[in-house]
Amino acid sequence: MSNENLSAPVAAVHPVTRSFHGREFVDNYEWLRDKESQETLDYLNAENDYTKAKTAHLDEMTENIFQEIKSRIKQTDMSVPSRRGDYWYYGRTEEGKSYGYSCRLPVEEGADPWTAPVIPEEGTPAGEEIILDANALAEGKDFFALGAASISDSGRYLAYSVDFAGDERFELYIKDLESGALLDDHLKGIFYGATWAGDGYIFYTTVDEAWRPDAIWRHKVGTAQSEDVQVFKEEDEHFNVGIGSARSDKYLFLGVSSKVTSEVWILEEDNPEGEFRLLWERESGVDYDVDHAVVKGEDYWIVTHNATGPNFEVGYTKAKDELPTLRDLPALLPHEETTRIEGVDTYRDQIVVGYRRGGIGRAAIMRVNDGFSEFEELNFNEELFTVSVSGNPEWDAPVLRVSYVSFTQPSQLFDYRVDTGEFTLLKEQEVPGGYNPDDYVAYRLWTTAADGTDIPVSIVHRADLDRTQPNPTLLYGYGSYEVSVDPAFSVTRLSLMDRGMIFAVAHVRGGGEMGRTWYDDGKMLKKKNTFTDFIDVADDLIARGVTTADQLVAEGGSAGGMLMGAIANMAPDRFTAIQAVVPFVDPLTSILMPELPLTVPEWEEWGDPYHDPEVYDYMKSYSPYENIEAKDYPDILAITSLNDTRVLYVEPAKWIAQLRTTSTGGEFLLKTEMAAGHGGVSGRYEKWRQNAFEYAWTINKATGLEK
């Protein structure tokens, strides 16, 4: 039987009525929320079988793309070692193994302590110690993820945590790296991360019933979890908590933050049983962060804050138990309308700032050997790029690691000598089989939205593409949480472009590409700007002759999946197909349920429909699930995970069921990973195969190709 004659699963109708603010909504598929129900599981499995059958014609192309991805990734590889204390730490992978190894080498006596050793591509370097074998941890498991891999200050202990379900709740273990043995310590039900204080204490985070990180605990190594001390508890459901340490190892920083408000508490790291002290009490709408610097022998707080403007500034003050009024801090980098300051990193001899201007993330360095000076920007030649200064754990490092990547340039890692400004290339991502950046081009277009706002659009394709005619195009978008979709090289994307497709990114409002105001103009009661911006970009690409509606596929995930659902309702004729990954397509139902994971903190992103009828009505007017109409839709593929705690599988399941019932045209597919979380399947080979399937579906819809 051909797949054209297959019958799609039909979800049972069990109507329930939602009543709020005198408004009622009849939901026929809310019953799918019960993931323990056999009826639910049977339905999801039936959808998986249907999707598999309907996409069987893509098996050859999926396999071809999978093999292309494998052939273009150096499967036996290693990272450049990064020094912490007396060791160089690095990771490596082996061909055929789904997960990596965490390793270290001792710093050789007499060797330059800032020049990383070269790890041979074949064999094991003398003195190598494998401190964590993720393949062994994952053996026999359907899913595996690490939540922490943290080395104690002396380098003796490794604290690591594992998740075998995908629900982002971890179990933590402590390994004695001298003996190789696990300690008796075993911490259950913890969140991401683990912060050491010396060798004797670990601070960690737990979540409440709604999966909100709400408490910080202190664990003394060698004791039972039942003896752990809760050092902080945040009762306000709008706020999350987290903990980390200064690079100087002098302070622990405990942060409390909502989407728009924060506060910081401190404690000396050498006094782990002491009391945390509040630096500056939270003020609604004021977001700040603190780092520790030493300038000419004196301790300073370096404060990044938005008290003087939405795009933040960097201030400073001598380190005391309380911050002065943030608006009165002298500025190292003042607020600017065109520059969004994203944060600072401090070192003994320099301060690094990350910021965004013209839609591009940038970095600058200030030398503080002789006192505060000026920030000097790191400059690069490409129009579209991403730079970061990271992977530098040592406080007194005179050399910083700088990573650089673009849409066409594979990632590069440099040593940057701060005193001389000299860059030394340490490693460039190798693409086996050969890769020439000149074979591809990347550039920026600007779309004028209906309200006159200029929307940046990134375009990437093969250099030899015939641009005198429209071409198949994948248009990607996100547009929430002030997240920026920055230029990055993708081996997977080569398989798309080599088959004649254009890859485009619509940097719509709600993201962070153009500053905090860009974000504010795409959230809460301005959320529809995100959707109309994306549609305006699609219209512009069609009007320019870049593509046609019959060749245009849209893609987005998570909150970007809501964008996909909204444009499907608002402009179904602009797209031939839409791919929605873990899509947030039933937002009103979820945001009206405070007991669900992460709901209450989300009210500062979407608004609070639970208490405010205006917000309720606004969200209802764009909710993808609640605005499906009897009209033709693009073909839609929704991908979700059963154990996702951020966007529950029930949302795309209900959405696909309702699309089938109401629409007059379109093919609707649902693929549920039955042992995965928000990030999808685990294991690199499994991820590559999933990527291959998604691209095969996209390429087929845009081009008609099946190989």
TITOR-420714 format. One record per residue (C-alpha): x negated, z, y negated. Coordinates in Angstrom, 3 decimals, padded with zeros to 6 digits. Layout:
REM TITOR-420714
- x|z|y
- X|Z|Y
...
This chain:
REM TITOR-420714
- x|z|y
- 000.000|000.000|000.000
- -001.410|-000.963|-003.419
- -001.828|001.776|-005.977
- 000.715|000.039|-008.228
- 003.443|001.077|-005.789
- 002.430|004.724|-005.593
- 005.000|007.239|-006.737
- 003.815|009.820|-009.227
- 004.438|013.475|-008.406
- 007.630|014.823|-009.931
- 007.399|018.357|-011.269
- 010.403|020.527|-010.520
- 012.531|021.511|-013.498
- 012.939|025.260|-013.939
- 014.069|025.594|-017.567
- 013.308|028.680|-019.613
- 014.189|029.165|-023.267
- 011.667|030.388|-025.835
- 013.286|032.092|-028.833
- 011.430|032.932|-032.046
- 012.594|033.252|-035.644
- 016.017|031.940|-034.677
- 014.459|028.779|-033.213
- 014.861|027.892|-029.554
- 012.839|025.601|-027.324
- 013.777|024.755|-023.728
- 010.647|024.497|-021.596
- 011.206|022.842|-018.234
- 007.706|023.341|-016.878
- 006.599|026.812|-017.935
- 006.836|027.822|-014.273
- 003.512|026.059|-013.733
- 001.812|029.004|-015.454
- 001.944|030.988|-012.185
- -001.361|029.936|-010.636
- -000.754|032.150|-007.597
- 002.438|030.288|-006.759
- 002.253|027.931|-003.796
- 004.627|025.609|-005.651
- 002.142|025.370|-008.518
- -000.844|024.794|-006.243
- 001.027|022.192|-004.231
- 001.942|020.353|-007.419
- -001.633|020.386|-008.757
- -002.973|019.147|-005.431
- -000.342|016.401|-005.374
- -001.451|015.343|-008.860
- -005.066|015.273|-007.699
- -004.140|013.102|-004.724
- -002.184|010.768|-006.994
- -005.041|010.472|-009.491
- -007.495|009.799|-006.688
- -005.281|007.030|-005.306
- -004.563|005.490|-008.734
- -008.269|005.359|-009.578
- -009.505|004.212|-006.165
- -010.282|000.797|-007.644
- -012.856|002.532|-009.838
- -014.795|004.048|-006.937
- -017.424|001.303|-006.997
- -018.004|001.571|-010.745
- -018.009|005.371|-010.542
- -020.697|005.212|-007.882
- -022.665|002.618|-009.865
- -022.612|004.739|-013.014
- -023.518|007.854|-011.025
- -026.537|006.062|-009.582
- -027.461|004.799|-013.057
- -027.360|008.339|-014.417
- -029.499|009.616|-011.550
- -031.988|006.792|-012.012
- -032.332|007.536|-015.733
- -032.908|011.269|-015.421
- -036.230|012.679|-014.333
- -034.931|014.857|-011.550
- -038.170|016.697|-010.877
- -039.097|017.952|-014.303
- -040.079|020.996|-016.303
- -039.643|022.352|-019.796
- -042.529|023.067|-022.151
- -043.576|026.712|-021.666
- -042.594|029.154|-024.399
- -044.622|032.294|-024.912
- -043.158|035.777|-024.897
- -045.590|038.666|-024.699
- -048.199|038.145|-022.004
- -046.462|035.237|-020.286
- -045.496|031.606|-020.721
- -041.901|031.034|-019.599
- -040.464|027.681|-018.553
- -037.856|026.075|-016.338
- -038.204|023.313|-013.816
- -035.998|021.224|-011.580
- -036.546|019.480|-008.263
- -034.998|016.256|-007.072
- -032.069|016.919|-004.782
- -031.495|020.456|-006.102
- -028.389|021.042|-008.228
- -029.835|023.961|-010.153
- -033.159|024.895|-011.672
- -035.904|027.463|-011.323
- -036.968|029.929|-014.012
- -040.729|030.415|-013.902
- -043.630|031.992|-015.757
- -047.407|031.930|-015.981
- -049.660|034.633|-017.460
- -051.388|033.871|-020.745
- -054.999|033.203|-019.803
- -057.664|035.430|-021.314
- -059.776|033.551|-023.798
- -057.291|030.682|-024.108
- -055.529|029.823|-027.350
- -052.447|032.059|-027.171
- -050.392|029.489|-029.097
- -051.242|026.380|-027.081
- -048.878|026.025|-024.139
- -050.381|025.265|-020.739
- -049.641|021.846|-019.271
- -047.526|022.141|-016.131
- -048.422|019.503|-013.508
- -045.603|017.177|-012.486
- -046.519|017.509|-008.829
- -047.249|020.732|-007.005
- -047.169|024.299|-008.204
- -049.557|025.511|-010.922
- -051.884|028.330|-009.963
- -050.365|031.677|-010.830
- -046.799|030.424|-011.146
- -044.141|033.037|-010.527
- -040.570|031.940|-009.817
- -038.563|034.697|-011.431
- -035.127|033.210|-010.710
- -034.021|030.562|-008.212
- -030.538|029.464|-009.234
- -030.224|027.282|-006.130
- -030.519|030.360|-003.911
- -027.987|032.248|-006.016
- -025.527|029.331|-005.867
- -025.894|028.662|-002.146
- -022.527|028.574|-000.396
- -020.587|028.884|-003.673
- -018.067|026.353|-004.988
- -018.982|027.324|-008.552
- -021.983|028.987|-010.167
- -022.939|029.848|-013.738
- -025.484|032.149|-015.345
- -024.304|034.424|-018.127
- -027.628|036.123|-018.935
- -031.295|035.751|-018.044
- -033.057|038.282|-020.231
- -036.615|039.608|-019.924
- -037.428|043.200|-020.880
- -039.888|043.807|-023.695
- -042.867|044.407|-021.391
- -042.022|041.481|-019.138
- -041.505|043.672|-016.093
- -037.747|043.335|-015.617
- -035.306|040.433|-015.554
- -031.620|041.088|-016.186
- -029.443|038.222|-014.986
- -025.701|037.820|-014.530
- -023.668|035.416|-012.394
- -020.146|033.985|-012.343
- -018.880|032.430|-009.098
- -015.337|031.608|-010.246
- -015.587|029.981|-013.684
- -013.552|032.708|-015.382
- -016.533|033.885|-017.494
- -016.655|037.394|-016.083
- -020.077|038.199|-014.759
- -021.914|040.598|-012.476
- -025.349|041.695|-013.696
- -028.416|042.506|-011.620
- -031.886|043.738|-012.562
- -034.955|042.341|-010.830
- -038.317|044.101|-010.850
- -040.694|041.205|-011.398
- -043.681|043.226|-010.231
- -042.255|043.859|-006.760
- -039.688|041.056|-006.623
- -037.027|043.556|-005.557
- -033.592|044.058|-007.034
- -032.910|047.481|-008.469
- -029.800|049.364|-007.394
- -028.277|048.694|-010.811
- -025.208|046.467|-010.454
- -022.914|045.985|-013.450
- -019.516|044.371|-012.904
- -016.964|042.793|-015.227
- -019.288|042.048|-018.138
- -019.323|039.239|-020.707
- -022.149|036.834|-021.588
- -025.581|038.192|-022.467
- -027.719|041.280|-021.982
- -029.932|042.818|-024.663
- -032.923|044.957|-023.732
- -034.185|047.943|-025.693
- -037.677|048.469|-024.338
- -037.767|048.588|-020.537
- -035.362|051.446|-020.116
- -032.031|050.358|-021.598
- -029.707|047.365|-021.604
- -026.832|046.816|-024.013
- -023.990|044.611|-022.822
- -020.480|043.506|-023.767
- -017.155|043.788|-021.954
- -013.805|042.136|-022.647
- -010.258|043.430|-022.858
- -007.272|042.143|-020.885
- -006.974|039.195|-023.281
- -010.613|038.209|-022.591
- -011.648|039.342|-026.088
- -015.203|040.797|-026.274
- -014.230|044.211|-027.631
- -016.778|046.814|-026.484
- -020.553|047.346|-026.389
- -022.065|049.539|-023.683
- -025.475|051.130|-023.141
- -026.872|051.148|-019.625
- -029.886|053.236|-018.647
- -031.959|051.453|-016.030
- -031.792|053.232|-012.694
- -028.344|054.762|-013.190
- -024.873|053.815|-011.980
- -022.518|051.806|-014.180
- -020.137|054.756|-014.152
- -022.683|056.626|-016.293
- -022.872|053.910|-018.960
- -021.999|054.885|-022.516
- -019.603|052.907|-024.693
- -021.404|052.770|-028.030
- -018.846|050.669|-029.893
- -015.198|049.708|-029.516
- -013.329|047.276|-031.758
- -009.587|047.929|-031.764
- -008.545|045.127|-034.131
- -007.505|042.214|-031.922
- -008.664|039.689|-034.535
- -012.318|040.679|-034.052
- -014.960|040.102|-031.369
- -018.164|042.074|-030.877
- -021.673|041.100|-029.842
- -025.187|042.514|-029.819
- -028.720|041.190|-030.143
- -032.168|042.216|-031.290
- -034.392|041.224|-034.189
- -037.315|038.971|-033.344
- -039.513|041.731|-034.734
- -038.197|044.022|-031.956
- -037.649|046.711|-034.577
- -033.835|046.641|-034.783
- -030.755|046.046|-032.704
- -027.963|044.230|-034.542
- -024.365|044.836|-033.508
- -022.041|042.230|-034.979
- -018.271|042.369|-035.415
- -016.576|039.145|-036.442
- -013.309|037.298|-036.723
- -013.037|033.619|-037.682
- -013.507|034.478|-041.376
- -014.737|038.080|-041.667
- -017.697|040.024|-040.297
- -019.754|043.180|-040.472
- -023.135|044.253|-039.071
- -024.325|047.567|-037.624
- -027.989|048.448|-036.954
- -030.050|050.743|-034.749
- -033.793|051.095|-034.329
- -034.728|049.566|-030.986
- -037.083|052.446|-030.157
- -034.162|054.887|-030.475
- -031.614|053.354|-028.069
- -029.609|056.563|-027.702
- -029.168|056.859|-031.455
- -026.072|056.037|-033.492
- -025.454|052.568|-034.908
- -025.103|052.499|-038.700
- -022.879|050.163|-040.712
- -024.751|048.017|-043.243
- -021.741|046.733|-045.194
- -018.090|047.343|-044.423
- -016.006|044.280|-043.634
- -014.098|042.655|-046.463
- -011.402|040.146|-045.606
- -012.709|036.604|-045.969
- -016.351|037.655|-046.381
- -018.623|036.468|-043.593
- -022.226|037.665|-043.470
- -025.165|037.976|-041.095
- -028.413|039.921|-041.350
- -031.968|039.415|-040.125
- -035.109|041.523|-040.526
- -038.215|040.339|-042.381
- -041.475|041.967|-043.414
- -042.912|040.749|-046.716
- -046.204|042.150|-048.000
- -045.815|045.145|-045.708
- -042.255|046.021|-046.716
- -039.100|045.705|-044.594
- -036.337|043.484|-045.973
- -032.856|042.442|-044.948
- -032.332|038.700|-045.190
- -028.592|038.203|-045.635
- -026.651|034.961|-045.167
- -023.220|035.385|-046.767
- -020.290|033.600|-048.397
- -019.469|036.269|-050.977
- -020.456|033.918|-053.810
- -019.092|030.639|-052.453
- -017.694|028.972|-049.327
- -020.930|027.214|-048.340
- -022.927|030.485|-048.148
- -026.184|031.549|-049.718
- -029.249|033.487|-048.545
- -029.953|036.774|-050.302
- -032.455|039.551|-049.749
- -032.879|043.260|-050.328
- -035.215|046.018|-049.163
- -034.134|047.376|-045.795
- -032.028|050.508|-046.128
- -029.101|051.981|-044.240
- -026.627|050.278|-046.542
- -026.512|046.892|-048.201
- -025.733|046.673|-051.901
- -022.717|044.614|-052.920
- -023.355|041.199|-051.433
- -022.430|039.442|-054.686
- -025.297|041.278|-056.413
- -028.052|040.264|-053.977
- -030.845|038.161|-055.463
- -030.825|034.708|-053.841
- -033.577|033.034|-051.863
- -031.297|030.032|-051.467
- -028.292|030.012|-053.806
- -024.861|028.621|-053.033
- -024.431|024.874|-053.571
- -021.327|022.720|-053.397
- -023.111|020.028|-051.359
- -025.096|022.217|-048.940
- -023.636|024.370|-046.163
- -026.134|027.077|-045.183
- -025.765|027.858|-041.486
- -028.266|030.681|-040.895
- -031.835|031.934|-040.971
- -034.527|032.919|-038.491
- -037.297|035.274|-039.539
- -040.911|035.527|-038.392
- -043.874|037.571|-039.491
- -045.209|034.818|-041.758
- -042.193|032.578|-042.426
- -038.442|032.312|-042.768
- -036.591|029.294|-041.368
- -033.218|028.221|-042.725
- -030.777|025.802|-041.137
- -028.310|023.991|-043.376
- -026.156|020.878|-043.587
- -026.139|018.261|-046.321
- -024.574|014.817|-046.307
- -023.102|015.463|-042.891
- -026.552|016.000|-041.313
- -028.071|019.277|-040.145
- -031.455|020.039|-041.675
- -034.150|022.734|-041.590
- -036.586|024.189|-044.119
- -039.359|026.775|-043.968
- -040.508|029.403|-046.462
- -043.963|030.971|-046.098
- -043.941|034.711|-046.820
- -047.614|035.599|-046.243
- -048.050|036.303|-049.956
- -044.460|037.117|-050.835
- -041.271|035.112|-051.137
- -041.852|031.454|-052.063
- -039.881|028.202|-051.899
- -038.213|026.586|-048.902
- -039.763|023.259|-047.877
- -037.517|020.845|-045.974
- -038.694|019.127|-042.793
- -038.271|015.388|-043.396
- -037.558|012.607|-040.902
- -037.093|008.857|-041.114
- -033.802|008.119|-039.331
- -030.415|008.035|-041.026
- -028.665|010.053|-038.295
- -030.559|012.805|-036.472
- -030.450|016.404|-035.305
- -033.301|018.845|-035.877
- -033.566|022.469|-034.802
- -036.239|025.146|-034.951
- -035.700|027.141|-031.782
- -037.382|028.407|-028.641
- -039.759|030.613|-030.623
- -039.417|034.169|-029.303
- -042.689|035.518|-030.699
- -042.547|037.353|-034.027
- -046.108|036.584|-035.087
- -046.170|032.904|-034.068
- -048.094|030.688|-036.535
- -046.688|027.686|-034.632
- -042.981|026.859|-034.431
- -041.193|024.700|-031.891
- -039.194|021.942|-033.561
- -036.826|019.740|-031.555
- -035.660|016.345|-032.759
- -033.115|013.920|-031.337
- -030.892|011.094|-032.504
- -028.295|008.769|-031.007
- -031.065|006.344|-030.030
- -034.141|008.598|-029.814
- -034.463|010.739|-026.660
- -035.147|014.386|-027.433
- -038.620|015.300|-028.624
- -040.267|018.709|-028.824
- -043.032|019.374|-031.350
- -045.384|022.174|-032.241
- -045.285|022.590|-036.008
- -048.291|024.329|-037.595
- -046.744|026.074|-040.566
- -049.976|026.436|-042.543
- -050.951|022.762|-042.294
- -047.564|021.062|-041.863
- -048.939|019.258|-038.793
- -046.575|018.080|-036.030
- -047.883|017.779|-032.452
- -045.625|016.095|-029.899
- -045.429|018.253|-026.782
- -042.801|016.431|-024.780
- -040.390|013.546|-025.075
- -037.414|013.116|-022.794
- -038.453|010.533|-020.245
- -035.944|007.900|-019.159
- -037.140|006.588|-015.779
- -036.847|002.858|-015.384
- -037.732|002.327|-019.010
- -035.895|002.757|-022.257
- -036.484|001.039|-025.579
- -034.822|002.666|-028.621
- -034.892|-000.714|-030.356
- -032.308|-001.951|-027.851
- -029.687|000.244|-029.544
- -028.631|000.883|-033.129
- -026.899|003.797|-034.832
- -025.465|003.887|-038.318
- -022.769|005.490|-040.428
- -019.560|004.073|-041.819
- -017.178|005.812|-044.209
- -013.403|005.654|-043.879
- -011.221|006.472|-046.867
- -008.341|008.629|-045.654
- -004.822|008.288|-047.012
- -005.427|011.150|-049.461
- -008.667|009.578|-050.765
- -011.097|011.716|-048.758
- -014.123|009.879|-047.350
- -014.505|010.513|-043.608
- -017.944|009.955|-042.021
- -017.985|007.858|-038.854
- -021.016|007.520|-036.592
- -021.430|004.231|-034.706
- -023.779|003.518|-031.771
- -024.074|000.373|-029.642
- -026.506|-002.119|-028.187
- -028.514|-003.979|-030.815
- -027.661|-007.321|-029.227
- -023.901|-006.725|-029.296
- -022.000|-009.630|-030.819
- -020.476|-008.007|-033.900
- -018.822|-011.195|-035.100
- -015.919|-010.325|-032.824
- -014.072|-007.084|-031.974
- -015.585|-005.052|-029.147
- -014.321|-002.362|-026.751
- -014.811|001.033|-028.370
- -014.682|004.713|-027.410
- -013.700|006.844|-030.412
- -014.545|010.527|-029.981
- -013.256|013.414|-032.089
- -013.107|017.214|-032.205
- -012.314|018.678|-035.628
- -011.876|022.450|-035.175
- -013.699|025.784|-035.573
- -016.174|024.286|-038.077
- -017.971|022.672|-035.121
- -020.085|019.654|-036.041
- -020.522|016.731|-033.657
- -024.189|016.053|-034.336
- -026.274|013.034|-033.289
- -027.619|013.381|-029.753
- -029.102|011.088|-027.141
- -027.069|010.613|-023.971
- -028.301|008.991|-020.785
- -024.693|008.793|-019.608
- -023.668|006.897|-022.733
- -026.117|004.088|-021.885
- -023.855|003.073|-019.004
- -021.012|002.719|-021.478
- -022.957|000.728|-024.065
- -024.692|-001.485|-021.508
- -021.237|-002.665|-020.463
- -020.553|-003.889|-023.976
- -018.854|-000.864|-025.512
- -019.291|000.790|-028.891
- -019.437|004.587|-029.099
- -018.011|006.022|-032.315
- -017.520|009.568|-033.606
- -014.859|010.362|-036.203
- -016.172|013.422|-038.075
- -012.698|014.575|-039.061
- -011.714|017.564|-041.162
- -011.547|020.844|-039.282
- -015.137|020.328|-038.150
- -018.186|021.472|-040.075
- -020.012|018.253|-040.858
- -019.343|018.295|-044.604
- -019.327|022.032|-045.326
- -016.976|025.001|-045.179
- -014.311|023.309|-047.321
- -014.263|020.464|-044.763
- -013.347|023.064|-042.174
- -010.785|024.818|-044.369
- -009.037|021.513|-045.048
- -008.449|020.962|-041.326
- -007.112|024.321|-040.160
- -003.951|026.440|-040.342
- -001.359|024.802|-042.642
- -003.735|021.860|-043.244
- -004.309|021.114|-039.555
- -002.563|017.738|-039.678
- -005.477|016.408|-041.757
- -007.500|016.451|-038.528
- -005.021|014.142|-036.834
- -004.383|011.779|-039.749
- -008.144|011.480|-040.401
- -008.662|010.324|-036.809
- -005.836|007.796|-037.047
- -007.201|006.550|-040.379
- -010.598|006.018|-038.758
- -008.982|004.089|-035.901
- -007.087|001.936|-038.406
- -010.279|001.324|-040.363
- -012.247|000.260|-037.285
- -009.463|-002.162|-036.390
- -009.209|-003.463|-039.971
- -012.969|-004.041|-040.143
- -012.804|-006.060|-036.930
- -014.979|-003.567|-035.082
- -012.373|-003.314|-032.322
- -008.682|-003.844|-031.567
- -005.929|-001.504|-030.429
- -006.099|-003.137|-026.993
- -009.804|-002.270|-026.755
- -009.801|001.207|-028.291
- -009.966|004.373|-026.162
- -009.844|007.864|-027.721
- -011.490|010.946|-026.227
- -011.580|014.636|-027.074
- -011.869|017.954|-025.279
- -010.539|021.491|-025.700
- -009.360|021.703|-029.336
- -010.299|018.028|-029.470
- -007.808|017.620|-026.654
- -005.100|018.832|-029.023
- -006.237|016.065|-031.348
- -005.757|013.615|-028.475
- -002.246|014.868|-027.795
- -001.294|014.736|-031.452
- -002.502|011.151|-032.005
- -000.736|010.072|-028.813
- 002.530|011.179|-030.408
- 001.759|010.048|-033.957
- 000.056|006.677|-033.360
- 000.398|005.586|-029.738
- 000.096|001.912|-030.650
- -003.474|002.322|-031.996
- -005.007|003.085|-028.606
- -004.993|001.461|-025.209
- -005.903|004.742|-023.517
- -006.656|008.396|-024.239
- -008.847|010.799|-022.286
- -008.184|014.505|-022.872
- -010.581|017.037|-021.321
- -009.385|020.660|-020.900
- -006.902|019.837|-023.685
- -005.183|022.441|-025.868
- -001.886|020.548|-025.861
- 000.677|023.380|-025.737
- -000.678|025.412|-028.664
- 002.525|026.968|-029.893
- 003.438|028.487|-026.533
- -000.072|029.904|-026.156
- -000.449|031.224|-029.684
- 002.933|032.989|-029.353
- 001.591|035.008|-026.394
- -000.767|037.702|-027.713
- -001.441|038.855|-024.165
- -003.150|035.562|-023.303
- -006.936|035.229|-023.455
- -008.293|034.825|-026.977
- -004.879|034.360|-028.633
- -004.845|036.884|-031.477
- -008.295|035.902|-032.853
- -007.025|032.316|-032.887
- -004.418|033.179|-035.518
- -007.161|032.782|-038.149
- -007.751|029.222|-036.942
- -004.204|027.949|-036.408
- -002.064|030.500|-038.244
- 000.196|033.243|-036.890
- 003.470|031.750|-035.643
- 004.357|035.031|-033.955
- 005.103|036.720|-037.287
- 005.391|033.821|-039.723
- 008.250|031.289|-039.344
- 006.506|028.840|-041.705
- 003.509|028.704|-039.381
- 005.849|028.425|-036.392
- 007.598|025.410|-037.875
- 004.320|023.757|-038.892
- 002.751|024.168|-035.454
- 005.913|022.978|-033.764
- 005.829|019.832|-035.896
- 002.495|018.762|-034.352
- 002.371|020.484|-030.933
- 001.618|017.626|-028.500
- 003.790|019.046|-025.718
- 006.799|019.668|-027.933
- 006.785|016.302|-029.727
- 006.794|013.839|-026.835
- 009.299|011.076|-027.503
- 011.028|008.304|-025.582
- 008.550|005.575|-026.503
- 005.576|003.775|-025.002
- 002.355|005.774|-024.834
- -001.227|004.779|-024.118
- -002.467|005.434|-020.600
- -003.657|009.052|-020.485
- -006.122|010.894|-018.253
- -006.079|014.700|-018.555
- -008.850|016.722|-016.914
- -008.613|020.477|-016.515
- -009.901|023.428|-014.441
- -007.870|025.980|-012.541
- -010.008|028.951|-013.627
- -010.379|028.000|-017.286
- -009.772|031.118|-019.386
- -009.993|029.368|-022.760
- -007.485|026.548|-022.336
- -005.326|027.325|-019.334
- -004.730|024.523|-016.827
- -000.977|024.945|-017.361
- -001.141|023.193|-020.742
- -002.240|019.730|-019.523
- -000.146|020.167|-016.371
- 003.024|020.672|-018.438
- 002.021|017.916|-020.858
- 001.568|015.279|-018.151
- 004.827|016.297|-016.475
- 006.743|015.977|-019.753
- 005.121|012.642|-020.614
- 006.280|011.213|-017.299
- 009.819|012.475|-017.859
- 010.293|011.393|-021.485
- 008.109|008.380|-022.272
- 009.202|004.796|-021.708
- 005.756|003.471|-020.832
- 002.213|004.542|-019.970
- 000.284|005.748|-016.930
- -000.357|009.501|-016.917
- -002.965|011.111|-014.667
- -003.917|014.759|-014.175
- -007.148|015.838|-012.473
- -007.571|019.578|-011.874
- -010.889|021.023|-010.746
- -009.791|023.757|-008.357
- -013.046|025.754|-008.555
- -014.258|025.491|-012.147
- -013.859|026.882|-015.662
- -013.763|025.578|-019.222
- -017.050|023.708|-018.859
- -015.911|021.891|-015.743
- -017.742|021.665|-012.450
- -021.127|023.328|-011.954
- -024.294|021.785|-010.577
- -025.976|018.849|-012.268
- -025.172|016.263|-009.594
- -021.524|017.281|-009.581
- -021.449|017.047|-013.372
- -023.050|013.603|-013.327
- -020.468|012.393|-010.823
- -017.655|013.774|-012.957
- -019.154|012.073|-016.034
- -019.377|008.834|-014.077
- -015.702|009.030|-013.135
- -014.630|009.698|-016.729
- -016.696|006.800|-018.089
- -015.514|004.459|-015.325
- -011.918|005.175|-016.313
- -012.712|004.643|-020.009
- -014.673|001.421|-019.474
- -011.950|000.010|-017.257
- -009.247|000.724|-019.820
- -011.235|-000.757|-022.713
- -012.811|-003.736|-020.975
- -011.017|-004.353|-017.684
- -014.312|-004.041|-015.807
- -014.296|-002.337|-012.415
- -017.998|-002.437|-011.462
